[in-house]
């Protein structure tokens, strides 16, 4: 990739998303900081710029068509193309999520952000990604979305969840379908698990830092042209779907 690589990270104003933006920026890339909250977005951009990173704010609500279309126009204005898209924005949804008692609105909200939002943003950015010599898409998933791990005897992969975990399973499945459709292009698309990181999504109960969680995104964003596509990885290697 060229020295002027342009990346967009959704949900980048804090936590893992911010650390992904910081990590990509440290490579000398131009990084779009996608976020809904104006104040947090501007603060994140200011902090990144203070660290010498070429960052710009991108107002972005992944659940809103007009917002995503506006984000695509803004990214185009900053370089005419997009080299890397990291779909990081996500939500755990309200608790409880026991399948026998969950409010269906909780399931709907998780899918709207974690799956439909990814599709909405990816499709809006695809024309810009197609202009890149080495386009990469990273979908931030979770090991709790692995049906193999969830169904293993004695499995303890996260709490019982009828919204968040299945939304990540759905995201993994969508990632595979994108890879199938795009296999004759230069676009590589993969899912990455950051591990159980201490962020506000889990009340900071995680055992890994956001910076550690960002590492898998950096790896998948910088894959060589003959790298994998349609796969699921964490720091230890490939994760079973």
N, C-alpha and C positions, 0 to 999 in steps of 0.2 A: 504494500500500500504506500501511497505517496505521503510526503510529509504534511500535506494539507488535507488529511483525512477528516471528514465531517461525520460526526455521530449525533444521534438524538437518543436521549435516555428519558423515558417517561417515569413519572413519580420520582423525580430526581432532586427534590428540594430538601430531602432528609434521609436518614437511614441508609439502607443498602443502595438505593438509587443515587444518593449523593456521592457515596464512595465509588460507585461505578463511574460517575461523571468525573470525579477527581482522578481516578486511575487512568481513564482514557485521556484526560487532559494532560496528565503527566507524561504521556507518550508524545506530546506535542500536537495532539489533535484539537480541532475546533469542536466544542461540545455544546449542543443545545440542551438546556435544562428545562425539561417539560414538567409542568406542575400547574395545578388549579389555583392554589393560593398565591395571590400576587405578592404579598409581603414576604412570605417564606421563599418564594421563587427569587425575588430580587435580592434577598439576603444571601441565598445560596450562590447566586451568580457573583455577587460582590466578594464573597469569601473565596470562591474559586479564582476570580481575577486577582485577588490579593496574593494568591499563591502562584501567580504567573501563568494561569491557564486562560486560554482563549475561549471564554464561555459566553453564551448569550441566552437570555430567557425566552422560553416558548410557552405562552399561555395555552394550557392543554387540559381539557377534561375528556378523558377517553370515552365517556358515556354520551358525548354530545357530538352529533354530526358536524354542526357548524364550527364548533371549536376545533375539531380535528382537521377540517378542511382549511381553516385559518392557519393552523400550525404547519400544514404542508406548504402553504404559500410562504410563510415566514422562513422556513428552512430553505426553500428554493431561493429566496432572496439572499441568503447567506452563503451561497456557493453554487447554486444551480443543480445540485445533486445531493444525494445522501449515501454515505459509504456504509454506515453501521446504524442499525436500529436496535435498541434494547428495550423490549417491552417489559418494563419493571413494575409499573403501576398496578396495584392490587389491593384487595380487601379481604379480611378474614370473615366478615359478616358478623351479625349479632349472635350472641349465645342465648339459650342453649341450641345445640344443633343435633340432638338425638333425632334420628329419622322418624320415630313414631310421634314426635311432638313438635317438630320444627315448624315454624311459620314459613309457608311457601314464599312469602315475600323476601325472607332471608336468603333462600336458595336463589331466587330470581336476581337479587342484588349482587350476589357473588358471581353468578354467571355473566351478568351484564358488564361488570368491570373486568373480571379475570379472563373471560373468554371473548365475549362480543366486543369488548373494548380493544382487545388485541387484534381481532380481525379488522375492526374499523380503522385503527391506526395503521396496521400493516398495509392494507389495501390503499389507503390514502398516500402512503409513502412509497409504494412500489414503483410508480413512474420515476421518482427521484433515485431510488435504489438501482433501477435498471440502467441509469447513466453512469454508475460506478464501475470501475474495472474489477473490483473485488468486493462485491456487496455481501454483507453479513446481517443476519437477523438472529437475535438472541431473545428467547422467551423465558422469562424467569418463572420457573415452576417450583416444585417441592417434592421431596420423597414421599410425602403423604398422598401424592397423586398417583403413585405406583400401585397398580392393582396386584402386581406380583408380591410386593412387600406387604401390602395391606392384608392379603389373604394367606400369607405364610403362617404355618402353625405357630401359635404363641406370639404372633406379631404384636408389637407395641409401637406402631408407627403413628404417633400422634393420637389425640383423643378421637372418640367416635364423632364423625362429622358428616352431616348430610348436605352441607353447603360448600364449605371451603375445600375440603379434600376432593370431592367429586368435580369441583370446578377446575382443579389442577389436572385431574385425570382427563377432563374434557379438553383442556388446553394442550396436554400432551398429544391427544388424538388429532387435534387440529394442526399441530406442528407437523405431524407425520403427513397429513394430507397436503399441506403446503409444500413439503419436500417432494412429494410425488409429482405435484403439478409443475414445480420449478426445477425438476431434476435435469432438464436440458438447457438450463440457464447457468450463469455464473453465481447465482445467489445460493448461499449456504444458510440454512435455517436449522437451529437446534434449540433444545430446551436445557436449562441449567438449574440445578438445585443449590441454593446458597448455604444450606444447613440451617440449624436452629439458632438464629441470630437474635441478639437482644435489640429489639426495636419496639416502637410504640404499638405495633400491630399485636404483639403478644405481652404487652405490659412489661417489656424489658426483662422477660424471664429467660430468654435464650442464653445459650452457653458460648456462642461465638460472637465476635464483634462484627459490625456492619462491614468493616474493611475486609475481614476474612470472607464474609459472604459475597463480596463483590468480585473475588478472585476468579470464580468460575465464569462470570460474564466477560471479564477481561480476556480470559483464555479463548472463549468461543468467538469473541469479537475480533480476534487477531489470528484466526485459523488460516493456514496456508490455502492456496487455491485448490489443492487436492485433498483438503480436509473433509471430514465427515459431514453429512447432512441428514436431517430427519432422525436425530439420535438424542439421547437424554444422558446428561453427565452431571457428576458432582466432582469435588476435589480428588476423590479416590479413583475416578474413572467412570466407565459407563454404568448407568443405572438401568435396571430392568423395568420395562414399561409396566 
